[in-house]
Structures are given as C-alpha cells and as structure tokens.
Amino acid sequence: MTGMKDWTVVVPARADVKETARALLALADSPADVRTDGNGHEFLVPPYLADRYNESLRPKPRRRAKKDEEDE
C-alpha cells in the first residue's frame, strides 16, 4: 500500500460533495481508500482511484449514426 503522502486530494464543488463521495466509493477497491479531509469537503484517495475518477469524468465519444445509402 502506498503512503498517505502519495495520495491525491479531490476537491469537489460544495454542491457536489455527496455525489463525489458516492462516485469515489463506487470506483474504489475498498471503502478505506476514500478518506475525508478539509472538514469533509475534500477527499484523499490513492493514485489508482484518482485515475479511475478522472477517467469517469471524461465525456464519452459520441457515435455518429450511419447514413443510409439512399440519403447520399
């Protein structure tokens, strides 16, 4: 396990604290990997979880509908 100094701080907007907590816990290998800091308005997470969380925030590429040959 990595030391606490290797952990990443996640700072959500105040309105999104509960939503961020739920998302981090859903992505974590263990609930112990999500720790609160900053009076409960920041989260300390290990690097693997920070990567997963950042990846989950990226917009998914949109698929374009295939054109029918008749439309061309």
Backbone as JSON, one array per atom type, in Angstrom:
{
  "sequence": "MTGMKDWTVVVPARADVKETARALLALADSPADVRTDGNGHEFLVPPYLADRYNESLRPKPRRRAKKDEEDE",
  "N": [[0.85, -1.19, 0.0], [0.44, 2.27, -0.67], [2.02, 5.15, 0.83], [0.46, 7.78, 2.78], [1.34, 10.23, 1.81], [1.49, 9.9, -0.88], [-1.05, 9.98, -1.78], [-3.88, 11.46, -3.47], [-5.56, 14.59, -3.52], [-8.96, 15.21, -3.8], [-11.11, 17.7, -4.69], [-14.25, 18.54, -4.63], [-16.92, 20.64, -5.96], [-18.82, 22.46, -3.58], [-21.56, 21.84, -3.67], [-21.51, 19.38, -4.83], [-20.48, 17.44, -3.12], [-21.63, 15.12, -1.83], [-22.37, 13.6, -4.09], [-19.86, 13.24, -5.29], [-18.58, 11.76, -3.29], [-20.11, 9.39, -3.36], [-19.52, 8.52, -5.97], [-16.71, 8.12, -5.82], [-16.59, 6.09, -3.86], [-17.93, 4.06, -5.21], [-16.12, 3.48, -7.24], [-13.86, 2.65, -5.9], [-11.55, 0.13, -4.74], [-11.75, -0.6, -2.13], [-13.68, 0.65, 0.6], [-12.09, 1.9, 2.46], [-10.22, 3.23, 1.02], [-11.11, 5.74, 0.47], [-10.92, 8.69, 1.94], [-11.88, 11.35, 4.1], [-11.17, 14.85, 4.22], [-10.35, 18.25, 5.08], [-12.57, 19.21, 6.62], [-14.53, 17.45, 5.73], [-15.07, 18.22, 3.15], [-13.28, 17.64, 1.23], [-11.5, 14.98, -0.37], [-9.24, 12.33, 0.23], [-7.5, 10.2, -1.79], [-6.06, 7.13, -3.1], [-3.58, 6.93, -5.77], [-4.49, 5.15, -7.89], [-7.25, 5.3, -7.68], [-7.76, 8.01, -8.05], [-7.07, 8.19, -10.74], [-9.04, 6.49, -11.9], [-11.34, 7.93, -11.19], [-10.96, 10.4, -12.53], [-11.0, 9.45, -15.15], [-13.64, 8.6, -15.29], [-14.95, 11.0, -15.41], [-14.48, 12.05, -17.88], [-15.91, 12.99, -20.97], [-17.79, 10.68, -22.86], [-17.04, 9.43, -26.11], [-19.15, 10.33, -28.81], [-21.2, 8.36, -30.87], [-21.66, 8.43, -34.33], [-24.54, 8.32, -36.28], [-25.02, 5.92, -38.81], [-25.19, 6.74, -42.21], [-27.79, 6.1, -44.45], [-27.57, 4.5, -47.62], [-29.39, 5.5, -49.39], [-29.77, 8.11, -48.62], [-27.63, 9.55, -49.56]],
  "CA": [[0.0, 0.0, 0.0], [1.22, 3.49, -0.75], [1.91, 6.03, 1.98], [-0.52, 8.86, 2.63], [1.89, 11.35, 1.04], [1.29, 9.59, -2.29], [-2.46, 10.08, -2.1], [-4.32, 12.64, -4.21], [-6.7, 15.31, -2.94], [-10.07, 15.5, -4.71], [-11.88, 18.8, -4.11], [-15.45, 18.81, -5.43], [-17.7, 21.84, -5.63], [-19.58, 22.19, -2.34], [-22.86, 21.24, -4.0], [-21.3, 18.03, -5.36], [-19.72, 16.62, -2.17], [-22.26, 13.79, -1.68], [-22.27, 12.91, -5.37], [-18.46, 12.85, -5.46], [-18.32, 10.67, -2.34], [-20.72, 8.17, -3.9], [-18.76, 8.09, -7.16], [-15.42, 7.6, -5.38], [-16.81, 4.81, -3.19], [-18.3, 3.06, -6.23], [-14.93, 3.16, -8.04], [-12.77, 2.19, -5.03], [-11.41, -1.3, -4.43], [-12.14, -0.73, -0.73], [-14.14, 1.92, 1.15], [-10.98, 2.5, 3.22], [-9.43, 4.02, 0.08], [-11.71, 7.07, 0.35], [-10.84, 9.36, 3.24], [-12.27, 12.76, 4.05], [-10.23, 15.85, 4.72], [-10.92, 19.58, 4.87], [-13.92, 19.24, 7.23], [-15.46, 16.64, 4.95], [-15.32, 18.8, 1.83], [-12.22, 17.16, 0.35], [-11.27, 13.55, -0.23], [-7.9, 11.81, -0.04], [-7.64, 8.9, -2.46], [-4.81, 6.66, -3.69], [-3.43, 7.27, -7.19], [-5.32, 4.35, -8.8], [-8.62, 5.78, -7.59], [-7.78, 9.33, -8.71], [-7.08, 7.91, -12.19], [-10.37, 5.98, -12.25], [-12.31, 9.01, -11.06], [-10.75, 11.33, -13.65], [-11.46, 8.78, -16.37], [-15.1, 8.56, -15.27], [-15.45, 12.35, -15.69], [-14.28, 12.41, -19.3], [-17.08, 12.7, -21.81], [-17.66, 9.53, -23.75], [-17.2, 9.83, -27.52], [-20.48, 10.05, -29.36], [-21.21, 7.63, -32.14], [-22.49, 9.03, -35.36], [-25.44, 7.38, -36.95], [-24.61, 5.62, -40.17], [-26.12, 7.23, -43.22], [-28.27, 5.1, -45.4], [-27.1, 4.78, -48.98], [-30.43, 6.25, -50.08], [-29.67, 9.52, -48.22], [-26.48, 10.17, -50.21]],
  "C": [[0.89, 1.24, 0.0], [1.03, 4.31, 0.52], [0.92, 7.15, 1.71], [0.02, 10.01, 1.79], [1.73, 11.14, -0.46], [-0.16, 9.77, -2.72], [-2.77, 11.42, -2.75], [-5.51, 13.27, -3.51], [-7.71, 15.58, -4.05], [-10.93, 16.56, -4.03], [-13.1, 19.06, -5.01], [-16.05, 20.17, -5.09], [-18.57, 21.5, -4.42], [-20.91, 21.49, -2.62], [-22.72, 19.78, -4.44], [-20.6, 17.09, -4.4], [-20.32, 15.22, -2.04], [-22.13, 12.97, -2.96], [-20.84, 12.41, -5.62], [-18.11, 11.7, -4.53], [-18.9, 9.36, -2.86], [-19.94, 7.62, -5.09], [-17.42, 7.48, -6.75], [-15.59, 6.23, -4.72], [-17.18, 3.7, -4.18], [-17.09, 2.6, -7.04], [-13.8, 2.53, -7.22], [-12.75, 0.68, -4.88], [-11.89, -1.57, -3.01], [-12.64, 0.63, -0.24], [-13.05, 2.64, 1.95], [-10.08, 3.36, 2.33], [-9.98, 5.43, -0.15], [-11.74, 7.68, 1.74], [-11.22, 10.81, 3.08], [-11.2, 13.63, 4.68], [-10.91, 17.2, 4.55], [-12.33, 19.7, 5.39], [-14.95, 18.5, 6.39], [-15.77, 17.17, 3.57], [-14.24, 18.46, 0.82], [-12.04, 15.67, 0.62], [-9.81, 13.24, -0.53], [-8.08, 10.42, -0.63], [-6.28, 8.45, -2.99], [-4.77, 6.95, -5.18], [-4.33, 6.46, -8.13], [-6.75, 4.88, -8.83], [-8.76, 7.17, -8.22], [-7.84, 9.14, -10.22], [-8.45, 7.42, -12.64], [-11.41, 7.09, -12.22], [-12.18, 10.01, -12.21], [-11.24, 10.73, -14.95], [-12.99, 8.77, -16.44], [-15.71, 9.93, -15.59], [-15.3, 12.76, -17.15], [-15.53, 12.09, -20.09], [-16.8, 11.52, -22.73], [-17.83, 10.0, -25.19], [-18.59, 9.45, -28.02], [-20.33, 9.32, -30.68], [-22.11, 8.36, -33.1], [-23.35, 7.95, -35.98], [-24.94, 7.16, -38.38], [-25.65, 6.14, -41.13], [-26.55, 6.08, -44.11], [-27.78, 5.49, -46.79], [-28.1, 5.63, -49.76], [-30.3, 7.75, -49.79], [-28.57, 10.25, -48.96], [-26.79, 10.68, -51.58]]
}
